[in-house]
Amino acid sequence: MTREALQMLRLPLPELPHDPSAIGSLFQVSGTEASPVGVSDDSVARARAKLDRARDEIDSVDIAEWRSFSKRLNSLDGLTKEIRSRVGVDAALINNAWAKFYEVLASFGTTIFGSCKAEEKLRTMHLCECPGGFLAALNVYLNITRPEFVPEWQWRGASLNPYHEANDLNQMVDDDALYRRTQDRWWTGPDGSGDILQPGAAQDLWRWFGSRAVDGKCQLVTADGSMDVQYDPNKQESLCLPIIFRELLLAIGLLRPGGTFVMKAYSLLDDSTVAALSLAGSMFDAVEVVKPVASKPANSETYWVCLGFRGLTKNDGEWLRRALAVEDPRLELRSPATASQCFKEFVLAARQAAVKLADRQAEAIKCKLSSWR
């Protein structure tokens, strides 16, 4: 493994002003043609084609054999087992998500809790959290680095309810130990399913959390949502965008000014994903797209680390209502055809990040295929 691969890839994006009218232009009528002025998509198209060619080669390999081979080839295999032996705290919840989120916490340090003072109660909300890797990582990190927060730390969570008969078993985790022990801490929504994509979920979750916090807000929101894409893995970015967009909106309504949002996401090759990232850039002082070392280099997984939430103003009401009404962000979320210079620079940086991430992923796949052969 190269020295570069042993370091978290951090791709900071330019700062965007908080401009409600510019944010509103991200939400467009389905089918509207739009692309950011001054930004060429040629490099993105080439990166996408290169990545698709690499992924298509895997299709000819037996999936079970490929997974077994990938596990043997992974130089970080056994990482979570080693962590369990050393930490000994919440060992059952030390999984891959634990390792990746702890890496984010260790890399960003106290900036993650930028809005929380030592004398305040730390309040956190964890979206799509089960089985609980992010929570367990945060628990260990707080005990080691910020023990003053631990006694009165108040956390809440949201995940598909494992006991709701209507939920798809393929979309739920098979470990309900944490959920079972702490059911009173979990939002389940209007229908009891815990599905954040259900109609009215955002408003209901905001009300639910607000009734359980002093000012109705929290200092940290995490999101670890995804979708089952095993039957169409090459479209993971597109298939997962609805849940990513909803998680972002939920965080915007949950955070207090100065708060932090950390969310699992995927590649940035689609314009609708870049538009969602632009929304994050408009609502936070600093946004970085990161690839933890613990995240397998041959997959498209990334994390958005959003620091310094700017808060909502009365002028944000119109675009927020439109955002909540979006039925399919893949069709209704677009970078506007006319944009300010700072917006163009942000989109350009996002495109450059997309190319870098896609090229790294394609090279990692090719390296694995070479070893396979």
C-alpha beads as a LAMMPS data file, in Angstrom:
LAMMPS data file: protein, C-alpha beads

373 atoms
372 bonds

1 atom types
1 bond types

-500.0 500.0 xlo xhi
-500.0 500.0 ylo yhi
-500.0 500.0 zlo zhi

Masses

1 110.0

Atoms # bond

1 1 1 0.000 0.000 0.000
2 1 1 1.383 3.414 -0.964
3 1 1 2.115 6.191 1.514
4 1 1 -0.724 8.206 -0.073
5 1 1 -3.151 5.345 0.551
6 1 1 -2.201 5.335 4.240
7 1 1 -3.410 8.901 4.681
8 1 1 -6.986 10.136 4.676
9 1 1 -7.744 11.910 1.415
10 1 1 -9.130 15.347 2.293
11 1 1 -10.581 17.532 -0.459
12 1 1 -11.614 20.934 0.949
13 1 1 -14.026 22.980 -1.159
14 1 1 -14.133 26.770 -1.594
15 1 1 -16.359 28.761 0.729
16 1 1 -19.779 29.718 -0.597
17 1 1 -21.818 32.654 0.705
18 1 1 -25.160 31.983 2.340
19 1 1 -27.462 33.236 -0.426
20 1 1 -31.085 32.005 -0.160
21 1 1 -31.863 33.026 -3.744
22 1 1 -28.876 31.073 -5.075
23 1 1 -29.896 28.067 -2.987
24 1 1 -33.409 28.300 -4.400
25 1 1 -32.041 28.097 -7.939
26 1 1 -30.796 24.571 -7.195
27 1 1 -34.380 23.284 -7.171
28 1 1 -35.721 23.148 -10.696
29 1 1 -38.650 21.777 -12.623
30 1 1 -38.108 18.149 -13.542
31 1 1 -36.444 17.884 -16.936
32 1 1 -35.057 21.430 -16.973
33 1 1 -31.763 21.573 -18.818
34 1 1 -29.067 23.135 -16.687
35 1 1 -25.331 23.038 -16.208
36 1 1 -23.001 25.493 -14.481
37 1 1 -21.573 28.186 -16.714
38 1 1 -17.814 28.030 -17.266
39 1 1 -17.342 24.463 -16.050
40 1 1 -16.468 21.755 -18.569
41 1 1 -17.900 18.300 -18.000
42 1 1 -15.420 16.649 -20.397
43 1 1 -12.999 15.604 -17.667
44 1 1 -15.878 14.241 -15.578
45 1 1 -17.207 12.276 -18.562
46 1 1 -13.767 10.774 -19.182
47 1 1 -13.373 9.856 -15.508
48 1 1 -16.828 8.270 -15.494
49 1 1 -16.058 6.248 -18.638
50 1 1 -12.739 5.071 -17.194
51 1 1 -14.405 4.005 -13.960
52 1 1 -17.271 2.270 -15.781
53 1 1 -14.797 0.269 -17.885
54 1 1 -12.969 -0.846 -14.757
55 1 1 -16.195 -1.804 -12.984
56 1 1 -17.532 -3.614 -16.056
57 1 1 -14.523 -5.940 -15.945
58 1 1 -15.598 -7.113 -12.493
59 1 1 -18.973 -8.220 -13.896
60 1 1 -17.323 -11.257 -15.516
61 1 1 -15.990 -12.452 -12.150
62 1 1 -18.023 -14.649 -9.796
63 1 1 -19.212 -12.277 -7.077
64 1 1 -18.604 -14.692 -4.178
65 1 1 -15.072 -15.458 -5.358
66 1 1 -14.384 -11.752 -5.917
67 1 1 -15.492 -10.822 -2.408
68 1 1 -13.342 -13.556 -0.891
69 1 1 -10.369 -12.443 -2.977
70 1 1 -10.916 -8.786 -2.063
71 1 1 -10.948 -9.677 1.622
72 1 1 -7.628 -11.514 1.308
73 1 1 -6.073 -8.689 -0.698
74 1 1 -7.212 -5.916 1.647
75 1 1 -4.154 -4.863 3.662
76 1 1 -6.466 -3.415 6.329
77 1 1 -8.433 -6.619 6.779
78 1 1 -8.502 -7.460 10.451
79 1 1 -8.388 -3.791 11.461
80 1 1 -11.633 -3.929 13.422
81 1 1 -10.539 -7.142 15.157
82 1 1 -7.346 -5.433 16.276
83 1 1 -9.284 -2.389 17.473
84 1 1 -11.635 -4.595 19.494
85 1 1 -8.712 -6.250 21.244
86 1 1 -7.216 -2.889 22.179
87 1 1 -10.274 -0.802 23.001
88 1 1 -12.522 -3.259 24.797
89 1 1 -15.383 -0.733 24.895
90 1 1 -18.606 -1.454 22.980
91 1 1 -16.600 -4.187 21.271
92 1 1 -19.674 -5.665 19.577
93 1 1 -20.252 -2.380 17.741
94 1 1 -16.684 -1.906 16.520
95 1 1 -17.263 -2.488 12.822
96 1 1 -16.092 -0.860 9.593
97 1 1 -18.332 2.158 10.205
98 1 1 -16.715 2.545 13.641
99 1 1 -13.222 2.591 12.133
100 1 1 -14.093 5.121 9.441
101 1 1 -15.924 7.537 11.713
102 1 1 -13.258 7.323 14.411
103 1 1 -10.708 8.194 11.729
104 1 1 -12.767 11.263 10.820
105 1 1 -13.010 12.264 14.487
106 1 1 -9.272 11.825 15.023
107 1 1 -8.421 13.773 11.849
108 1 1 -10.671 16.771 12.527
109 1 1 -10.255 16.790 16.299
110 1 1 -12.006 19.402 18.406
111 1 1 -13.371 21.241 15.353
112 1 1 -16.067 18.545 15.249
113 1 1 -17.448 19.994 18.504
114 1 1 -16.769 23.605 17.570
115 1 1 -20.109 24.952 18.805
116 1 1 -20.149 23.058 22.105
117 1 1 -18.532 24.558 25.192
118 1 1 -17.235 22.423 28.044
119 1 1 -20.013 23.533 30.389
120 1 1 -22.781 22.686 27.893
121 1 1 -24.586 19.414 27.344
122 1 1 -23.494 17.723 24.144
123 1 1 -26.536 16.778 22.059
124 1 1 -26.131 14.603 18.984
125 1 1 -28.466 13.063 16.415
126 1 1 -27.521 9.992 14.394
127 1 1 -29.429 9.308 11.169
128 1 1 -29.557 5.832 9.596
129 1 1 -27.336 4.757 12.476
130 1 1 -27.995 1.066 13.137
131 1 1 -26.280 -1.122 14.073
132 1 1 -24.459 1.710 15.867
133 1 1 -20.859 2.011 14.676
134 1 1 -20.826 5.832 14.606
135 1 1 -22.315 6.048 18.096
136 1 1 -19.828 3.559 19.504
137 1 1 -16.908 5.405 17.894
138 1 1 -18.107 8.729 19.270
139 1 1 -18.504 7.180 22.719
140 1 1 -14.898 5.965 22.758
141 1 1 -13.572 9.221 21.297
142 1 1 -15.390 11.329 23.893
143 1 1 -14.172 9.179 26.773
144 1 1 -10.584 9.555 25.574
145 1 1 -10.478 13.178 24.413
146 1 1 -13.491 15.044 25.843
147 1 1 -14.512 13.239 29.048
148 1 1 -16.222 16.396 30.330
149 1 1 -18.996 15.827 27.756
150 1 1 -19.708 12.198 28.662
151 1 1 -21.785 12.455 31.889
152 1 1 -24.567 14.525 30.313
153 1 1 -24.172 13.581 26.656
154 1 1 -27.627 13.239 25.117
155 1 1 -27.931 11.306 21.887
156 1 1 -30.877 10.347 19.718
157 1 1 -31.084 8.177 16.627
158 1 1 -33.144 7.306 13.570
159 1 1 -33.001 4.032 11.645
160 1 1 -35.422 1.666 10.000
161 1 1 -37.375 0.045 12.815
162 1 1 -36.276 -3.628 12.830
163 1 1 -39.616 -4.619 14.371
164 1 1 -41.851 -2.909 11.791
165 1 1 -43.406 -5.534 9.519
166 1 1 -43.609 -3.267 6.473
167 1 1 -39.858 -2.623 6.337
168 1 1 -37.820 -4.406 3.668
169 1 1 -35.481 -6.910 5.324
170 1 1 -32.895 -6.287 2.591
171 1 1 -32.644 -2.634 3.626
172 1 1 -32.197 -3.297 7.349
173 1 1 -29.191 -4.392 9.382
174 1 1 -29.234 -7.785 11.069
175 1 1 -27.891 -6.557 14.422
176 1 1 -30.540 -4.918 16.588
177 1 1 -28.696 -5.135 19.936
178 1 1 -28.246 -1.379 20.445
179 1 1 -31.709 -0.533 19.121
180 1 1 -33.325 -3.113 21.377
181 1 1 -31.605 -1.772 24.512
182 1 1 -32.314 1.898 23.777
183 1 1 -35.666 1.996 21.960
184 1 1 -36.795 5.168 23.738
185 1 1 -33.984 7.099 22.034
186 1 1 -35.057 6.261 18.478
187 1 1 -37.404 8.226 16.237
188 1 1 -39.787 5.975 14.316
189 1 1 -41.912 8.546 12.473
190 1 1 -45.621 8.898 11.733
191 1 1 -46.057 5.255 10.699
192 1 1 -43.587 3.668 13.116
193 1 1 -41.222 2.501 10.362
194 1 1 -38.325 4.855 11.058
195 1 1 -38.089 5.586 7.319
196 1 1 -36.723 9.111 6.813
197 1 1 -37.976 9.108 3.201
198 1 1 -41.643 8.732 4.133
199 1 1 -43.931 11.763 3.543
200 1 1 -43.796 14.233 6.414
201 1 1 -40.751 12.550 7.967
202 1 1 -38.605 15.687 8.143
203 1 1 -41.148 17.837 9.945
204 1 1 -42.064 14.982 12.286
205 1 1 -38.444 14.257 13.180
206 1 1 -37.705 17.943 13.807
207 1 1 -40.696 18.158 16.156
208 1 1 -39.748 14.919 17.893
209 1 1 -36.162 16.010 18.512
210 1 1 -37.208 19.537 19.430
211 1 1 -39.365 18.246 22.261
212 1 1 -36.348 16.424 23.697
213 1 1 -33.746 19.214 23.601
214 1 1 -33.572 22.485 25.510
215 1 1 -33.500 24.680 22.416
216 1 1 -34.663 21.987 19.996
217 1 1 -31.257 21.758 18.341
218 1 1 -28.050 19.739 18.551
219 1 1 -24.331 20.331 17.983
220 1 1 -23.567 17.262 15.869
221 1 1 -25.517 15.241 13.303
222 1 1 -24.145 12.121 11.641
223 1 1 -25.667 10.147 8.766
224 1 1 -24.684 6.674 7.591
225 1 1 -27.509 5.927 5.182
226 1 1 -27.286 3.882 2.008
227 1 1 -29.390 1.697 -0.270
228 1 1 -29.064 -1.894 -1.410
229 1 1 -27.433 -1.560 -4.854
230 1 1 -26.067 -5.079 -5.295
231 1 1 -28.114 -5.532 -8.481
232 1 1 -26.904 -2.278 -10.052
233 1 1 -23.695 -1.221 -8.246
234 1 1 -22.556 1.080 -11.051
235 1 1 -25.489 3.384 -10.263
236 1 1 -24.792 3.641 -6.546
237 1 1 -24.371 7.424 -6.613
238 1 1 -27.704 7.982 -8.347
239 1 1 -29.639 5.367 -6.380
240 1 1 -28.423 6.695 -3.032
241 1 1 -28.935 10.410 -3.753
242 1 1 -32.531 10.536 -2.409
243 1 1 -31.432 9.375 1.025
244 1 1 -28.315 11.582 0.990
245 1 1 -30.381 14.641 0.079
246 1 1 -32.941 13.866 2.794
247 1 1 -30.203 13.399 5.408
248 1 1 -28.763 16.790 4.470
249 1 1 -32.146 18.499 4.827
250 1 1 -32.733 16.800 8.175
251 1 1 -29.363 18.000 9.451
252 1 1 -30.121 21.566 8.365
253 1 1 -33.269 21.506 10.499
254 1 1 -31.595 19.826 13.486
255 1 1 -28.355 21.748 13.956
256 1 1 -27.749 24.822 16.031
257 1 1 -25.486 27.561 14.573
258 1 1 -21.873 26.426 14.618
259 1 1 -22.830 22.744 14.496
260 1 1 -21.233 19.933 12.506
261 1 1 -22.633 17.410 10.029
262 1 1 -20.789 14.243 8.945
263 1 1 -22.455 12.141 6.239
264 1 1 -21.524 9.090 4.227
265 1 1 -21.875 9.769 0.514
266 1 1 -20.512 8.423 -2.738
267 1 1 -18.981 9.759 -5.944
268 1 1 -19.596 13.255 -7.328
269 1 1 -20.001 12.447 -10.999
270 1 1 -23.686 13.425 -11.285
271 1 1 -24.708 17.074 -11.503
272 1 1 -27.514 16.477 -9.015
273 1 1 -24.982 15.277 -6.426
274 1 1 -22.849 18.368 -6.992
275 1 1 -25.967 20.499 -6.514
276 1 1 -26.610 18.778 -3.166
277 1 1 -22.998 19.437 -2.204
278 1 1 -23.509 23.086 -3.194
279 1 1 -26.431 23.263 -0.779
280 1 1 -24.124 22.005 1.971
281 1 1 -21.510 24.564 0.951
282 1 1 -24.081 27.347 1.221
283 1 1 -25.177 26.313 4.718
284 1 1 -21.790 25.617 6.346
285 1 1 -18.608 27.645 6.775
286 1 1 -16.405 24.780 5.588
287 1 1 -17.075 21.577 3.642
288 1 1 -14.616 18.790 2.881
289 1 1 -15.074 15.570 0.942
290 1 1 -12.891 12.916 2.561
291 1 1 -11.914 9.310 1.886
292 1 1 -10.801 7.553 5.092
293 1 1 -7.995 5.013 4.954
294 1 1 -10.403 2.488 6.469
295 1 1 -12.710 2.905 3.452
296 1 1 -11.830 0.379 0.756
297 1 1 -10.080 2.198 -2.130
298 1 1 -11.973 0.240 -4.809
299 1 1 -15.389 1.500 -3.702
300 1 1 -16.954 4.922 -4.251
301 1 1 -17.679 5.678 -0.592
302 1 1 -16.756 9.147 0.682
303 1 1 -17.745 11.329 3.619
304 1 1 -18.872 14.939 3.640
305 1 1 -17.589 16.782 6.691
306 1 1 -19.513 20.034 7.087
307 1 1 -18.292 22.431 9.785
308 1 1 -19.756 25.646 11.161
309 1 1 -23.482 25.492 10.427
310 1 1 -24.694 28.997 9.619
311 1 1 -28.240 28.582 10.862
312 1 1 -31.574 29.193 9.175
313 1 1 -33.028 32.662 8.653
314 1 1 -36.523 33.750 7.690
315 1 1 -35.241 34.178 4.130
316 1 1 -34.511 30.447 3.928
317 1 1 -38.154 29.479 4.300
318 1 1 -39.056 29.534 0.608
319 1 1 -36.254 27.293 -0.669
320 1 1 -36.623 24.964 2.316
321 1 1 -40.304 24.433 1.495
322 1 1 -39.376 23.686 -2.109
323 1 1 -36.628 21.315 -0.984
324 1 1 -39.011 19.393 1.260
325 1 1 -41.409 19.029 -1.686
326 1 1 -38.755 17.457 -3.940
327 1 1 -39.905 13.973 -4.926
328 1 1 -36.803 12.858 -6.815
329 1 1 -33.608 14.928 -6.365
330 1 1 -32.031 13.107 -9.293
331 1 1 -34.475 14.964 -11.555
332 1 1 -35.236 18.118 -9.575
333 1 1 -31.826 19.102 -8.194
334 1 1 -29.519 20.858 -10.641
335 1 1 -26.662 23.324 -10.751
336 1 1 -28.180 26.503 -12.239
337 1 1 -27.381 27.601 -15.777
338 1 1 -26.448 31.061 -14.480
339 1 1 -24.382 31.366 -11.335
340 1 1 -22.074 33.730 -9.474
341 1 1 -18.310 33.448 -9.799
342 1 1 -17.920 31.916 -6.346
343 1 1 -20.555 29.319 -7.208
344 1 1 -18.713 28.461 -10.432
345 1 1 -15.486 28.060 -8.462
346 1 1 -17.212 25.759 -5.986
347 1 1 -18.675 23.575 -8.745
348 1 1 -15.310 23.470 -10.521
349 1 1 -13.614 22.305 -7.310
350 1 1 -16.330 19.678 -6.842
351 1 1 -15.785 18.457 -10.412
352 1 1 -12.042 18.242 -9.813
353 1 1 -12.699 16.250 -6.641
354 1 1 -15.025 13.956 -8.608
355 1 1 -12.317 13.241 -11.174
356 1 1 -9.667 12.604 -8.532
357 1 1 -11.909 10.227 -6.604
358 1 1 -13.060 8.362 -9.725
359 1 1 -9.502 8.001 -11.047
360 1 1 -8.296 6.644 -7.697
361 1 1 -11.153 4.168 -7.581
362 1 1 -10.554 3.002 -11.155
363 1 1 -6.847 2.487 -10.469
364 1 1 -7.635 0.535 -7.295
365 1 1 -9.995 -1.748 -9.236
366 1 1 -7.422 -2.283 -11.990
367 1 1 -4.789 -3.128 -9.390
368 1 1 -7.089 -5.732 -7.838
369 1 1 -7.911 -7.202 -11.242
370 1 1 -4.208 -7.487 -12.067
371 1 1 -3.647 -9.432 -8.855
372 1 1 -6.685 -11.589 -9.601
373 1 1 -5.308 -12.608 -12.963

Bonds

1 1 1 2
2 1 2 3
3 1 3 4
4 1 4 5
5 1 5 6
6 1 6 7
7 1 7 8
8 1 8 9
9 1 9 10
10 1 10 11
11 1 11 12
12 1 12 13
13 1 13 14
14 1 14 15
15 1 15 16
16 1 16 17
17 1 17 18
18 1 18 19
19 1 19 20
20 1 20 21
21 1 21 22
22 1 22 23
23 1 23 24
24 1 24 25
25 1 25 26
26 1 26 27
27 1 27 28
28 1 28 29
29 1 29 30
30 1 30 31
31 1 31 32
32 1 32 33
33 1 33 34
34 1 34 35
35 1 35 36
36 1 36 37
37 1 37 38
38 1 38 39
39 1 39 40
40 1 40 41
41 1 41 42
42 1 42 43
43 1 43 44
44 1 44 45
45 1 45 46
46 1 46 47
47 1 47 48
48 1 48 49
49 1 49 50
50 1 50 51
51 1 51 52
52 1 52 53
53 1 53 54
54 1 54 55
55 1 55 56
56 1 56 57
57 1 57 58
58 1 58 59
59 1 59 60
60 1 60 61
61 1 61 62
62 1 62 63
63 1 63 64
64 1 64 65
65 1 65 66
66 1 66 67
67 1 67 68
68 1 68 69
69 1 69 70
70 1 70 71
71 1 71 72
72 1 72 73
73 1 73 74
74 1 74 75
75 1 75 76
76 1 76 77
77 1 77 78
78 1 78 79
79 1 79 80
80 1 80 81
81 1 81 82
82 1 82 83
83 1 83 84
84 1 84 85
85 1 85 86
86 1 86 87
87 1 87 88
88 1 88 89
89 1 89 90
90 1 90 91
91 1 91 92
92 1 92 93
93 1 93 94
94 1 94 95
95 1 95 96
96 1 96 97
97 1 97 98
98 1 98 99
99 1 99 100
100 1 100 101
101 1 101 102
102 1 102 103
103 1 103 104
104 1 104 105
105 1 105 106
106 1 106 107
107 1 107 108
108 1 108 109
109 1 109 110
110 1 110 111
111 1 111 112
112 1 112 113
113 1 113 114
114 1 114 115
115 1 115 116
116 1 116 117
117 1 117 118
118 1 118 119
119 1 119 120
120 1 120 121
121 1 121 122
122 1 122 123
123 1 123 124
124 1 124 125
125 1 125 126
126 1 126 127
127 1 127 128
128 1 128 129
129 1 129 130
130 1 130 131
131 1 131 132
132 1 132 133
133 1 133 134
134 1 134 135
135 1 135 136
136 1 136 137
137 1 137 138
138 1 138 139
139 1 139 140
140 1 140 141
141 1 141 142
142 1 142 143
143 1 143 144
144 1 144 145
145 1 145 146
146 1 146 147
147 1 147 148
148 1 148 149
149 1 149 150
150 1 150 151
151 1 151 152
152 1 152 153
153 1 153 154
154 1 154 155
155 1 155 156
156 1 156 157
157 1 157 158
158 1 158 159
159 1 159 160
160 1 160 161
161 1 161 162
162 1 162 163
163 1 163 164
164 1 164 165
165 1 165 166
166 1 166 167
167 1 167 168
168 1 168 169
169 1 169 170
170 1 170 171
171 1 171 172
172 1 172 173
173 1 173 174
174 1 174 175
175 1 175 176
176 1 176 177
177 1 177 178
178 1 178 179
179 1 179 180
180 1 180 181
181 1 181 182
182 1 182 183
183 1 183 184
184 1 184 185
185 1 185 186
186 1 186 187
187 1 187 188
188 1 188 189
189 1 189 190
190 1 190 191
191 1 191 192
192 1 192 193
193 1 193 194
194 1 194 195
195 1 195 196
196 1 196 197
197 1 197 198
198 1 198 199
199 1 199 200
200 1 200 201
201 1 201 202
202 1 202 203
203 1 203 204
204 1 204 205
205 1 205 206
206 1 206 207
207 1 207 208
208 1 208 209
209 1 209 210
210 1 210 211
211 1 211 212
212 1 212 213
213 1 213 214
214 1 214 215
215 1 215 216
216 1 216 217
217 1 217 218
218 1 218 219
219 1 219 220
220 1 220 221
221 1 221 222
222 1 222 223
223 1 223 224
224 1 224 225
225 1 225 226
226 1 226 227
227 1 227 228
228 1 228 229
229 1 229 230
230 1 230 231
231 1 231 232
232 1 232 233
233 1 233 234
234 1 234 235
235 1 235 236
236 1 236 237
237 1 237 238
238 1 238 239
239 1 239 240
240 1 240 241
241 1 241 242
242 1 242 243
243 1 243 244
244 1 244 245
245 1 245 246
246 1 246 247
247 1 247 248
248 1 248 249
249 1 249 250
250 1 250 251
251 1 251 252
252 1 252 253
253 1 253 254
254 1 254 255
255 1 255 256
256 1 256 257
257 1 257 258
258 1 258 259
259 1 259 260
260 1 260 261
261 1 261 262
262 1 262 263
263 1 263 264
264 1 264 265
265 1 265 266
266 1 266 267
267 1 267 268
268 1 268 269
269 1 269 270
270 1 270 271
271 1 271 272
272 1 272 273
273 1 273 274
274 1 274 275
275 1 275 276
276 1 276 277
277 1 277 278
278 1 278 279
279 1 279 280
280 1 280 281
281 1 281 282
282 1 282 283
283 1 283 284
284 1 284 285
285 1 285 286
286 1 286 287
287 1 287 288
288 1 288 289
289 1 289 290
290 1 290 291
291 1 291 292
292 1 292 293
293 1 293 294
294 1 294 295
295 1 295 296
296 1 296 297
297 1 297 298
298 1 298 299
299 1 299 300
300 1 300 301
301 1 301 302
302 1 302 303
303 1 303 304
304 1 304 305
305 1 305 306
306 1 306 307
307 1 307 308
308 1 308 309
309 1 309 310
310 1 310 311
311 1 311 312
312 1 312 313
313 1 313 314
314 1 314 315
315 1 315 316
316 1 316 317
317 1 317 318
318 1 318 319
319 1 319 320
320 1 320 321
321 1 321 322
322 1 322 323
323 1 323 324
324 1 324 325
325 1 325 326
326 1 326 327
327 1 327 328
328 1 328 329
329 1 329 330
330 1 330 331
331 1 331 332
332 1 332 333
333 1 333 334
334 1 334 335
335 1 335 336
336 1 336 337
337 1 337 338
338 1 338 339
339 1 339 340
340 1 340 341
341 1 341 342
342 1 342 343
343 1 343 344
344 1 344 345
345 1 345 346
346 1 346 347
347 1 347 348
348 1 348 349
349 1 349 350
350 1 350 351
351 1 351 352
352 1 352 353
353 1 353 354
354 1 354 355
355 1 355 356
356 1 356 357
357 1 357 358
358 1 358 359
359 1 359 360
360 1 360 361
361 1 361 362
362 1 362 363
363 1 363 364
364 1 364 365
365 1 365 366
366 1 366 367
367 1 367 368
368 1 368 369
369 1 369 370
370 1 370 371
371 1 371 372
372 1 372 373
